[in-house]
Amino acid sequence: MRRILAFIALLVAPLLAAADPGSRLLATGGASMFEGAAGGGIVPWAVMSGYGTREEWGGAVFATRVDSGDYRLDSFGASASFANRVELSVARQRLDIGELASLAGLPQSSLNQDVFGLKVRLLGDLVYDQLPQVSLGLMHKRQQNFLIPDAVGAVRDSDNEAYLAASRLFLGGAFGYNLLVNGTLRYSRANETGLLGFGGDRRDSRSLLKEGSVAVLLNPRWAVGVEYREKPDNLSFAGESDWQDLFVGYFPDKRLALVAAWADLGDIATLDDQRGLYLSVQVSY
C-alpha cells in the first residue's frame, strides 16, 4: 500500500504544478471522504473527484484527521476521475485505540485498513440535467491487523461493499442559496467501517444502510451542512452507533478544499459518547 501511495504521489506532483483544474463549477467535486471517494466527510456522493468534464480528467489527494479524545483516526489517499464518468480511489486509514488498549490490556494500540474504490456515474448530472446524478460505487476493504477484530467476534479481515448515491444541486433552492442534497444506500457488513473487520457473531450477512448529506452553499467558496451515516450492528461485545456530523467547507479555488466538522460517532468499542473535531484538506488537479 505504501508503494502504491508513493507511486501516486510521484505521478500527481507534476500535475498539481502544471495542469489546469477542469471546467466544472467550483465545489461541485465535493471533498474527499475518509474512505477516499468524492463526497462529504463520512458519506460518498454521486459526484466524481476533481473538476473534469466529459472531455477532461482530474482527481484529488487528501489527508483527514478525526479526534474524539479516546480515539484518533488518520486517513490519507488519492483519487482520479475520467471524463466525469469513472472514479478510482485509494485510501489508508489508521485508528489509534491507545485509550482502549490501556483499559483492556490489548496487545495492539492501532487498527489499520486499506480501501480501494471504484465509482461509475450511471445517469443524470449534478446541475444541468432534469435527473439527479446517480452513481454506483464499489469498495474493497482490507483490515491489516486482525488480531483484535478476531478476538471480539469479527468473521473476516477483508470484504467488498457497494453503494448507490444520488446527488442534486438545486440552484437557489434554500432561500436563494444553492442547496445540495445527497442520498446514499450502502450494502455492507463492515464493523466500524471495516476497522474492526467484517461480519460478526451476531450477524454475518450484509445490511442495507441509509446515508445522507445536505449542504447549503452560502457563496461559491463556503458551504455548511449535515451528514448522517447508518451503521450495522454485527458484534455482540459492543453496540455500534450511527454517525452524524455538522460541517463547514471552504473552497478558495479549484486547487484547494478545507473541511472542518463536529462529528458525533456515538459509542465505539465499549467507549461511550465519542465526539470530536474532523479536519480534512484536499488538493485537486
Secondary structure, DSSP 8 states (H G I E B T S, - for coil): -HHHHHHHHHHHHHHHHH----SS-TTTT-EE-TTSSEESSSSB-SS-SSS--TT-EEEEEEEEEEE-SS-EEEEEEEEEEETTTEEEEEEEEEEE-HHHHHHHT-S-SEEEEEEEEEEEEEE--TTTSSS-EEEEEEEEEEES--HHHHHTT--BSEEEEEEEEEEEEEEEEETTEEEEEEEEEEEE-BGGGGTT-B--SS--S-EEEEEEEEEEEEETTEEEEEEEE------TTS----EEEEEEEE-SSSSEEEEEEEEEEEEETTEEEEEEEEEEEEEE-
